[in-house]
Amino acid sequence: MKTFKIITEKSNYLHESSWEELFVITGYWQSDILYFKNELLFLQGIIVKYFPQLLKHKSIISLNPLDEHFIHMLNTAHELAQGFEKHRKHIEELIDNPFAYDEDKFRKEHEILEHKFAAFVLEFQEEKEQIYRIIKKSSDK
C-alpha cells in the first residue's frame, strides 16, 4: 500500500514553484494531516467502543488505544500540523518580503516537511490496513 508520491522527487518543482504555489500545497498538507489525525482518533474510538474483546487478545496489541505506536502517530500528526503552520507563516513573510529568509534554507525546510509528511502517510496507511485486517479476522471468527 506504499502509494504516496513526493512532488519534489524527480522534478524541479520545489525550486521552480512560486511562494504562492508552495503556500497552497502546504495548506493541502495541513488539511490532510488534520484529517489523518481525526481519522486516527475515530479508529481509536471505534476500537474502544465496539471491539473491547480485541483489546484483550494477545495478538491485538496494536489496537490498544494506549499503544505507543498509536500515540507516536498522533504526536507526529500534531508536530506536522505545527510545522505546516509555521512554514505557511514563513511563506507569507517571504511573499511580503522576499529577503525575509534565505531562499535555499527555506526550500530545504519545505523539502524536509514534505518527506516527513510522506513518511507519516505511509505509516498511517500501514497502520490502518493492519487495523482493518485484525478487525476482519476477528469478525470472521
N, C-alpha and C positions, 0 to 999 in steps of 0.2 A: 504494500500500500504506500510505498515511498514515492509520492507523486507531487511534491511541491517544487515548483520551478523558481529559481532565483533569477530575478530580472537582469542583474548586472553581469552574471556569468556569460561568457561568450559574446559579449557585446560591449559597446562603449556607452551604453545608456546612462550609467551613473555620471560619466564625465561630459556627456552631451546634453543632459537634461537641464532645463531651466529650474530656478529655485521654485517657481510656481508648480511645475510638474512634480518635483520631489516633495513639495508640501502636500499635494493631492495624494500621492502614493503613501506617504506616511500617515495621512488621515485614514486611508483604507486599512492600513495595518493596525492603527489604533482601534478602529471599529471592529476589525476581525478579532483582535486579542480580547476585547471586552466580550464579544460573542463566545469565544472559546472558554473564557473564564466562567461565564454564565452557564455554558453547557456542562462544564466540569461540576459546578455546583448542582445543576439539575440532575446529572447522573448520580452524584452522591446522594441526593435526596431520594431518588427512586430506589437506590440500593438500600438505604436505611429504612425506608417505609415499606417497600414491597418484598424485599428479599432478605429479611433478617436471618433466615436459615442459611443463606450463603455465607454470611459473615462468620458463622461458627465452623464452617467446613475448612479443613486444613489447607486445601489447595486454592482457597479463595482469598488468600491474604491480601492480594492487590485490590480487592473490593472494600476492604476495611476503610471507612472514612478517615481514620487516624493514620492510615498508612503513610509512611514517609514520602513515598514517590508521589502520591496524590497531593500531599501538602507542598512538596517541591514544585509540582506543576502549577499549583495555584500561586505560589510565591514567584515563580518565573513569569507567569502571566502578569502579575502585579508589577514586577520590575520592568517588564517590557512596556506596559502601558505608561509607566512613569517616564521611561526612556523615550518613548514616542512623543509624549507631551513636551518634554524638554527639547527634543530635536525639532519639533514644529516651531517652538519659540525661537530657536536659533535660526530657522529658515525665515521666519517673519522678520527677525532683526537683519538678516542678510538681504532681504528684499528691500527693506527700508534703507540700509546702509551696507553696500557691497563690501566694505572694508571692515565690517564688524568682526569677522572671523577669518582665519586662514582657510582659504577655499579647499586646499588639499586635505588639511586636517578635518574639515567639516565633511567632505565627501568620504573620507576614510571612516568617520563616525557613522555615516549613513550605511556604508557597506557592512560594518560590524553589526549594526542593528538588523539589517536585512538577513544576515547569516544566522544571528541568534533567533530571529523570528522563524526562519525556515526550519531550524533545528527544533524549535518548540512545536511547530505544526506537525512535523514528522513524529515527534514523540507523542503528541496528542492523538494523532491518528492511530498509532500503535496501541496506546492505552485504551482508547475507545474500542478498537477492534477486539482487544483482549477481553474487555468487559462484556461485549456482546457475545463472544464465543462462550464465556463462562455462563452467562445467563441462559443462552440457548442450550448448552449442555445440561444445565441443571433443570431446565424446564422440560427437556426430553425424557427425564427420569420418571 
